[in-house]
């Protein structure tokens, strides 16, 4: 019998990370009036998920699943399709970056993967804004400033993800995962 | 490829993406790049002036050189709006004797689906500052400080038709 790409246990973990992204988006708010500041939470979660399930496509699946959940919960300011695509692209962007950078436990690699994932989300919002003619919040604030915010918080999120992964390794979480596999 | 090269490649990708976004946006919103690559002025699209449905002239960049520029500071964004009085533009092609205070003047933009309906009384009054200014994209826009036409939302961007109806 052909082996499944993701095991049931891995799919369960990825669904858990997806739910965590949506919960973080709803519950965690930083008192910052800066575009993309929530990226500090969800890029961290995406980076952690990509190492906990170390297969290409894991981050994309987390992004897509969280996008579906967020769309159903009515999150986002430009409609369900925008929400779905922007969440999914954050995962796809991080996944593609990690194909190149490989090691999400390396601070630089994780920060850069966080930036690329977060920029992918920014690009979806920007393209939607252009197509729909609807001024996204960041257009009013100034696109360059918003883009800088996305890059900064994407990098911080990625860095936070790498810190979390190192802490998990020290705590023996990956040894536990190997046994569960 | 070693890790340092991969990191360098990722930095280059990020810089290229950010540069592409900013370049496209600058071009789209009439920023520096737009002004560098697209010649300014509105000579390629002179604005036709109609009187009672008959075209009496076309307001081109060369015509604007005959007129004096005026301006005011826009109250919302504190930007200087500069251009030519609509009154002076119309009088380039129409005789003032043919215009009464009740004559209707319509400034329209088909592309924006917007128009401003005015009377000659309003247009002729210089203190209303009804001006045809130039946008960053080199297109004419109708701006004013007259009540009812003093907000950006009421201004007509990308003017492509001026109509005078007696």
Interface residues (C-beta under 8 A of the other chain):
Chain A: X97 X100 X101 X102 X103 X106 X108 X109 X112 X113 X115 X116 X119 X122 X123 X126 X130 X143 X144 X147 X151
Chain B: X3 X6 X7 X9 X10 X11 X13 X14 X17 X18 X21 X22 X25 X28
